[in-house]
Amino acid sequence: MTTVGDIRTILDQAYPPHLAESWDAVGLVCGDPAAEVRKVAFALDCTQAVAEHAVACGADMLVVHHPLLMRGVTSVAADTPKGKVIHTLITGNVALFSAHTNADSARPGVNDQLAEILGITPGAPLAPKTPRTNDLWGVHVPPEAVGAIHDAIFAAGAGTIGDYAECAYQVEGTGQFTPLPGANPTAGTIGTRHLAREVRLSFVAPSSRREAIRAAILQAHPYEEPAFDVVAQAPVEDPNQALGIGRVGTLDQPMTLREFTQRVADRLPETEWGVRAAGDPDAMIRTVAVASGSGDSFLDTVKNMDVDCLLTSDLRHHPVDEYLRAGGPAVIDTAHWASEFPWVYQAQQVVSEAADVETTIIDIRTDPWKISAHRSS
């Protein structure tokens, strides 16, 4: 049986919650982690129409990008907009899960999906996440205590490298110490130099687990004063594989801004907003920065980069005008919903490949703009 908790675990592995921005609210919004899941639906937003569709199609869980309850609320009464959605889901036995800025920064994530659809090879992020650092530990242990120390440090979070757990290295040698007055040595005599066989255990662990591992060593080690050392490791990372929001990459073929704008309109979901561009229509576009969703905060970043175009959403008049007059490259402005909706197919694939459940896409256009008009001739 597959449960809500199982699907949550799958999605958390694909889009780790620690990648979310500090202001964000991601994860399970409502639903019982122990409840059975036979069908999972995917959408960008959990609007009332989407919630009703999820119930009607028999979904047990709804996965969305935008959090329904990102900011604090004091009521989810059924006569409030958000409350009505929550009541619809709970009474329909549909759990709700969101992956937001953690999905933006993950690889592959929202921005990789956007780039690939547009024929861009997704490279380095526009806003890299600071890599989590690891510590390299060395602990000197009597041979008979190696197993106990291993158990203690692994339980405290040490020894994981990629898909491998309980990783460690050991080398035998000779330890030396002289117990001083006041000591209570496990081995040796006060005032006499003592030599003993010891094993040096080496292992890695996240820096965030440093204090927990230190406590585990002190608790499990037979010596009154264990000898150990810990060195923080500087992360070594390929910039093109780094985690973070946005992507910079190369188009599969150079084209003019006019041509690339049309490609964007042809390949993204259609909205009344359409696609608009600012810059020289005949400028050649080779390198593109993409930032799904609202991205005008990246205008200053891109202005100083060697790129030909920034593609994002929700751009405003004055920031774009000032950016262009300051020499920034071309910009393409898409509807927010259109730039992010393709991610639902990626999330569907993540779940389909990892769990034996039925999946479905709710393709209701939740972009709020329903009408556009141009002056008639």
C-alpha positions in Angstrom: 0.0 0.0 0.0 1.3 3.5 -0.9 0.5 6.2 1.6 0.4 10.0 1.6 3.6 9.8 3.7 5.2 7.7 1.0 4.4 10.3 -1.7 5.7 13.0 0.6 9.0 11.2 1.0 9.3 10.8 -2.8 8.7 14.5 -3.4 10.9 15.6 -0.6 13.8 13.5 -2.1 13.2 15.1 -5.5 12.7 18.6 -4.1 14.5 18.8 -0.7 12.6 21.1 1.7 15.9 22.6 2.9 16.2 24.3 -0.5 13.1 26.4 0.1 13.5 30.1 0.8 13.2 31.1 4.4 9.9 32.8 3.8 8.3 29.9 2.0 5.9 27.2 3.3 6.3 23.9 1.6 5.3 20.3 2.2 2.1 18.6 3.3 -0.7 21.2 3.8 -3.5 18.8 4.8 -4.1 15.1 4.8 -3.2 12.0 6.9 0.3 10.7 6.2 -1.0 7.2 6.9 -3.9 7.4 4.4 -3.7 5.2 1.3 -3.0 6.8 -2.1 -4.2 5.2 -5.3 -4.3 8.3 -7.5 -2.3 11.5 -7.4 -3.3 14.7 -9.3 -0.9 17.5 -10.3 -1.6 21.2 -10.8 0.2 24.5 -10.5 -2.3 26.2 -8.1 -4.9 24.8 -5.7 -7.8 27.0 -6.6 -11.4 26.1 -5.8 -11.9 24.8 -9.3 -8.7 22.6 -9.1 -9.8 21.3 -5.6 -13.2 20.4 -6.9 -11.7 18.7 -10.0 -9.3 16.7 -7.8 -12.2 15.4 -5.7 -14.3 14.7 -8.9 -11.6 12.7 -10.6 -11.1 10.5 -7.6 -7.6 11.7 -6.5 -6.4 10.9 -3.1 -3.6 13.5 -3.2 -3.1 16.8 -5.0 0.5 18.0 -5.6 0.9 21.7 -6.5 3.7 24.3 -6.9 2.2 27.3 -5.2 1.5 26.9 -1.5 -2.1 27.5 -0.5 -1.2 28.6 3.0 2.1 30.4 2.5 1.3 33.2 4.9 -0.3 32.8 8.3 -4.1 32.6 8.6 -6.4 32.9 11.6 -9.3 31.0 10.0 -10.0 28.3 7.5 -13.8 28.7 7.8 -15.6 27.3 4.8 -17.0 30.8 4.0 -13.5 32.1 3.3 -11.7 31.5 0.0 -8.8 29.5 1.4 -11.0 27.8 4.0 -13.5 26.7 1.3 -10.6 25.0 -0.6 -9.4 23.3 2.5 -12.9 22.0 3.4 -13.4 20.8 -0.2 -10.2 18.8 0.0 -10.7 17.4 3.5 -14.3 16.4 3.0 -13.3 14.8 -0.4 -10.4 12.9 1.3 -7.7 14.6 -0.8 -4.4 15.4 0.7 -2.6 18.5 -0.4 1.2 18.9 -0.9 3.2 21.8 -2.3 6.8 22.1 -3.6 7.6 25.7 -4.3 11.0 27.4 -4.1 12.5 24.1 -3.2 11.3 22.9 -6.6 12.7 26.1 -8.2 16.2 25.4 -6.8 16.3 21.6 -7.2 18.0 19.8 -10.1 16.0 18.9 -12.1 13.4 21.4 -11.0 11.0 24.0 -12.4 13.7 26.1 -14.1 15.3 23.0 -15.8 11.9 22.1 -17.2 11.3 25.6 -18.5 14.7 25.8 -20.1 14.5 22.4 -21.8 11.1 23.1 -23.3 12.5 26.2 -24.9 15.6 24.5 -26.3 18.0 25.8 -23.7 20.6 23.6 -22.1 20.2 24.4 -18.3 23.5 25.4 -16.8 24.5 27.4 -13.7 21.7 29.0 -11.5 21.2 32.7 -11.4 21.0 32.6 -7.6 23.1 29.6 -6.4 22.3 28.0 -3.1 25.2 27.9 -0.6 26.3 24.3 -0.7 26.0 22.4 2.6 29.4 21.8 4.0 30.8 18.5 5.3 33.3 17.8 8.0 36.1 15.2 7.8 36.5 13.5 11.1 39.3 11.4 12.6 38.8 9.4 15.9 41.4 7.3 17.6 39.8 4.2 19.2 40.9 1.0 20.9 40.3 -1.9 18.5 37.7 -3.5 20.7 35.6 -0.3 20.7 35.5 0.2 16.9 32.0 -1.3 16.5 30.5 0.7 19.3 31.9 4.0 17.9 30.7 3.1 14.4 27.2 2.6 15.7 27.2 5.8 17.6 28.5 8.1 14.9 26.2 6.6 12.2 23.2 7.0 14.5 24.2 10.6 14.9 24.2 11.3 11.2 27.7 10.5 10.0 29.0 8.4 7.2 26.6 9.1 4.3 28.1 9.7 0.8 25.5 10.0 -2.0 23.5 6.8 -2.1 25.9 5.0 0.4 25.5 4.9 4.2 27.8 3.9 7.0 30.9 4.9 5.1 34.1 5.0 7.1 37.8 4.2 6.8 40.1 2.7 9.4 43.9 2.3 9.8 45.8 0.7 12.6 48.6 2.4 14.5 50.1 3.0 17.9 48.7 5.5 20.3 50.7 7.2 23.0 49.8 9.1 26.2 51.0 9.7 29.8 48.2 9.9 32.4 48.7 12.9 34.7 47.7 13.1 38.4 43.9 13.5 38.6 43.3 11.4 35.5 41.2 8.2 35.6 42.7 6.3 32.6 41.0 3.3 31.1 44.4 1.9 30.3 47.9 2.9 31.6 49.4 4.1 34.9 49.6 7.7 36.3 52.9 9.2 35.4 54.0 6.5 33.0 54.1 6.8 29.3 51.6 4.3 27.8 51.7 2.8 24.3 48.6 1.0 22.9 47.2 -0.4 19.6 44.6 2.0 18.3 42.5 2.4 15.2 42.0 5.7 13.5 38.5 6.0 12.1 37.9 8.5 9.3 34.4 9.5 8.1 32.5 12.4 6.8 29.4 14.1 8.2 27.3 17.2 7.5 28.7 20.2 9.4 25.2 20.7 10.8 25.6 17.4 12.8 28.9 18.3 14.3 27.8 18.8 17.9 25.6 15.7 17.8 28.5 13.5 16.5 30.9 15.0 19.1 28.4 14.1 21.9 28.0 10.6 20.4 31.8 10.0 20.4 32.2 11.2 24.0 29.3 8.9 25.1 30.5 5.8 23.3 34.2 6.1 23.6 35.9 4.1 26.4 38.6 6.7 27.0 38.1 9.5 29.6 39.6 12.0 27.0 39.1 10.7 23.5 41.4 11.9 20.8 39.6 13.2 17.7 39.9 15.9 15.1 37.4 17.5 12.7 38.2 19.6 9.6 35.5 21.5 7.6 35.7 20.6 3.9 35.3 23.3 1.3 32.7 22.1 -1.2 33.9 21.4 -4.7 31.0 21.8 -7.2 30.5 22.1 -10.9 28.7 25.5 -11.4 26.6 24.0 -14.1 25.3 21.4 -11.6 24.9 23.8 -8.7 21.5 24.1 -7.0 19.7 27.4 -7.0 17.0 29.5 -8.6 17.1 30.3 -12.3 19.3 28.8 -15.0 21.7 30.2 -17.6 22.2 28.2 -20.8 22.7 28.1 -24.5 20.0 27.9 -27.1 20.1 24.9 -29.4 20.4 27.3 -32.3 21.0 31.1 -32.5 18.0 33.1 -33.5 16.7 36.7 -33.4 14.8 38.0 -30.4 11.7 38.2 -32.6 12.1 34.5 -33.5 12.9 33.4 -30.0 9.9 35.3 -28.6 7.7 33.4 -31.1 9.2 30.1 -30.0 8.4 30.9 -26.4 4.8 31.7 -27.4 4.6 28.4 -29.4 6.0 26.2 -26.7 4.6 27.5 -23.4 0.9 27.0 -22.5 -1.2 29.7 -24.1 -2.6 32.5 -21.9 -4.4 35.8 -22.6 -1.3 37.6 -21.3 0.7 36.1 -24.2 4.4 36.8 -24.5 6.1 40.2 -24.9 9.7 41.2 -25.3 11.8 44.3 -24.8 15.0 45.0 -26.8 16.1 45.0 -30.4 13.9 42.5 -32.3 16.8 41.7 -34.6 19.3 41.1 -31.9 20.8 37.5 -32.0 20.0 35.4 -29.0 22.4 32.6 -28.1 22.7 32.6 -24.3 19.5 32.9 -22.2 18.9 33.3 -18.5 15.5 31.9 -17.3 13.8 32.5 -14.0 10.4 30.9 -13.7 7.7 32.9 -12.0 8.3 36.5 -10.8 11.8 37.4 -11.7 12.4 41.2 -11.9 14.7 40.8 -8.9 17.2 39.2 -11.4 17.4 42.3 -13.7 20.4 43.7 -11.8 22.0 40.2 -11.8 21.6 39.6 -15.5 22.7 43.2 -16.4 26.2 42.3 -15.4 26.3 38.9 -17.1 27.3 37.7 -20.5 23.9 36.7 -21.6 21.7 37.8 -24.6 18.3 37.6 -23.0 16.4 37.2 -19.7 13.2 35.2 -19.7 10.9 35.5 -16.7 7.5 36.7 -15.6 5.6 39.6 -13.9 8.0 42.3 -15.2 7.1 45.9 -14.4 7.4 49.1 -16.6 10.0 51.2 -14.7 12.4 48.4 -13.7 12.6 47.1 -17.3 12.9 50.6 -18.7 15.8 51.5 -16.4 17.4 48.1 -16.9 17.4 48.6 -20.7 18.8 52.2 -20.5 21.6 50.9 -18.3 22.6 48.5 -21.1 20.9 45.3 -20.0 20.2 42.6 -22.6 16.8 41.8 -24.0 14.0 40.6 -21.8 11.0 38.3 -22.5 8.0 38.5 -20.2 5.7 35.6 -20.0 2.6 34.9 -17.9 3.6 33.6 -14.5 1.4 30.5 -14.8 2.7 29.7 -18.3 6.4 29.7 -17.2 5.8 27.3 -14.3 3.0 25.0 -15.4 5.3 22.7 -17.4 6.8 21.6 -14.1 3.7 19.5 -13.3 4.7 17.0 -15.9 8.1 16.7 -14.3 6.6 16.2 -10.8 4.2 13.6 -12.3 7.1 11.7 -13.7 8.9 11.8 -10.4 6.0 10.1 -8.6 5.1 7.7 -11.5 8.6 6.3 -11.6 8.8 5.8 -7.8 5.3 4.7 -6.8 2.7 2.3 -8.1 -0.1 4.8 -8.3 -2.3 6.3 -11.0 -1.4 9.9 -11.9 -3.3 12.7 -13.7 -2.6 16.3 -14.7 -5.3 18.9 -13.9 -4.7 21.3 -16.8 -7.2 24.0 -15.7 -5.7 27.3 -16.6 -5.3 29.1 -13.3 -3.8 32.2 -14.8 -6.2 34.9 -13.5 -6.1 37.1 -16.7 -9.0 36.0 -18.9 -9.3 38.8 -21.5 -6.8 40.8 -23.6 -7.6 43.5 -26.1 -5.8 45.5 -28.7 -7.0 48.7 -30.2 -9.1 48.0 -33.3 -8.0 49.5 -36.5 
